Amino acid sequence: MIRETSRLGDCADSVVLGEDQRVYGQAKAVYADALESIRAAGLEKTERLLLTPQGASILVRESLSPVLNFCANNYLGLSSHPRVLEAARLAIDMHGYGLSSVRFICGTQSAHKTLEERLAAFVGMDDAILYGSCFDANGGLFETLLDENDAVLSDALNHASIIDGIRLCRAERHRYAHADMVELEEGLKRTSAKRLRLIATDGVFSMDGDVAPLERICDLAERYSALVMVDDSHATGFLGPNGRGSIDHCGVGARVDIITSTLGKALGGAAGGFVASRPEVVQLLRQRSRPYLFSNSLTPAIVSASLTVLDMLEGASDLREAVLKNAVRFRQSMTAAGFDIRPGFHPIAAVMMSGPRAKGQDARLAQEVAAALLAEGIYVVAFSYPVVPKGQARIRVQLSAAHTPAMVDTAVDAFIRVGRRFELV
């Protein structure tokens, strides 16, 4: 064994070289066992390499020819739209590649403020604040607004970012069964002595595609003097009569106090998130929200491209009409073919692994079905625990405005062929 010591100024680094790697050797065995357990259970998640830009038709490394992409959050087909790309290119020329700093030091440009104003107006709020992602937005929300004097009530199927954000705060935590208004009301009664109560829910639940019962949630919130927070990542831009999200769809408007959402799905598909709310909430987040205070500013290219997306959405409704029509077409055809598909109208369509071969092996079956569909030219992804509850593995299909009706029909035909092979229909 050789010990090497290097000294730079007042700092000394000691490096132990040897085959046993004593410290990491024990950790390595722990991690290797965990990975083997994941593989043995059929829960391993692999990443396919895309060789083309995101779109309805893409080339992946495993395929010899382009495949139809039915697993992206590219709801409006804007991730490679010429207008969006041009806006990003112009922004780099005018505003640079990045700000190399956080917002309150030297990382804010006029475009950042304009985008915040536009996003707030788009979702019907007073003000908004940008984050690097909606995960960051949710991660910095609860610990800023709530403390040990407060309580938060969260839907059991909320996104991981909400769950993790709540874990960071000191408020009393209550989880109610998915969309169970009786259990939510019981939680509100139990927390009546708290200073503040906040109900947290997804607007659209990402694994099932169902919409939260926001009208009933707001009724309970008003009855028991609670705040309402909605993560609208899978709805902003295309759901509701004006495309403003699940709040628009459910007609609850000013009854919701806080909206978090993303720029990384329907609104261009790159990255970025935001919180939209009352002025005091947004101002407090600017002062104390750690992911905002300690993360670099959103890049000028993303900011300018997002502004262009808002221009496009406020000027026409054709894209949101197209994605919802595609969702109806796929859902109706799959139901008619006999698949077990979660009910609804959203472009997220969960095809469940409920055939005789799924018993106790639903996660592995979902992976095999996804691989078989890729061989048929349809790119979808299997979802299993811990992304979804145990025993509820599925293929999550996501429709896009970029899909043509013929593409949708091609996907259904492939599902039928593969479904018969694996006894799903």
Summary of the structure (lengths in Angstrom):
residues: 425
radius of gyration: 23.4
end to end distance: 61.9
largest distance: 73.1
contacts: 1441
relative contact order: 0.14
helix: 43%
strand: 18%
